[in-house]
Amino acid sequence: MKDDGGQIVVAGSLDDRFPEGLGILVIDDDPTCLLIAKVGLKKFGYNVTTTRYPYVVLGILRNNNMNYDIAITDF
């Protein structure tokens, strides 16, 4: 595939990745899933906050100066 400038763009190239440093909030009642998500996402350079309790999320969002870009949940 070629971009507008005639350059060949390969799927999965660096341009296709999310930027490092995104704030991600993960909410899951399973501590194993939280650990897997946290370790995996941190490897890509994301700032990850996890919680097992959905009612805690409002407090996290209100009291935390970190702006979250993405929330991941299974609820």
C-alpha positions in Angstrom: 0.0 0.0 0.0 1.3 3.5 -0.8 0.6 6.7 1.1 -0.2 10.1 -0.5 3.5 10.8 -1.0 4.1 7.5 -2.9 5.9 5.9 0.0 5.2 2.2 0.6 3.6 1.7 4.0 3.8 -1.6 5.7 1.0 -2.7 8.0 2.3 -2.9 11.6 4.9 -0.3 11.0 5.9 2.3 13.7 3.3 4.7 12.3 0.5 2.3 13.1 1.2 2.0 16.9 -0.4 4.0 19.6 1.9 6.6 21.1 3.8 5.7 24.2 2.7 7.3 27.5 -1.1 6.9 27.0 -3.0 6.7 30.3 -4.9 3.5 30.6 -7.4 2.6 33.3 -8.1 -1.1 33.6 -11.1 -2.3 35.7 -11.6 -6.0 36.2 -12.7 -8.2 39.2 -10.1 -10.9 38.4 -6.7 -10.0 39.9 -5.0 -12.3 37.4 -6.5 -10.5 34.4 -5.4 -7.2 36.0 -1.8 -8.4 36.4 -1.6 -9.7 32.8 -3.1 -6.4 31.5 -0.8 -4.2 33.5 2.4 -6.1 32.7 1.5 -6.4 29.0 0.5 -2.7 28.6 3.5 -1.4 30.5 5.8 -3.2 28.0 4.4 -0.9 25.3 5.2 2.2 27.4 1.7 2.9 28.6 0.9 4.4 32.0 -1.5 1.8 33.6 -3.7 2.1 36.6 -5.7 -1.0 37.7 -8.6 -1.6 40.1 -10.8 -4.5 41.0 -13.7 -2.3 42.2 -15.8 -0.3 39.7 -17.2 2.0 42.4 -13.6 3.1 43.1 -13.3 4.4 39.5 -15.2 7.6 40.1 -12.8 8.5 43.0 -9.8 7.7 40.9 -11.0 9.9 38.1 -12.0 12.7 40.4 -8.9 12.7 42.6 -6.2 11.7 40.1 -4.5 14.4 38.0 -3.6 11.8 35.4 -5.8 12.1 32.3 -6.8 8.7 31.1 -7.0 8.1 27.3 -8.5 4.6 27.5 -10.6 2.6 30.0 -10.7 -1.2 29.6 -13.3 -3.2 31.6 -15.1 -6.5 31.5 -18.1 -5.1 33.4 
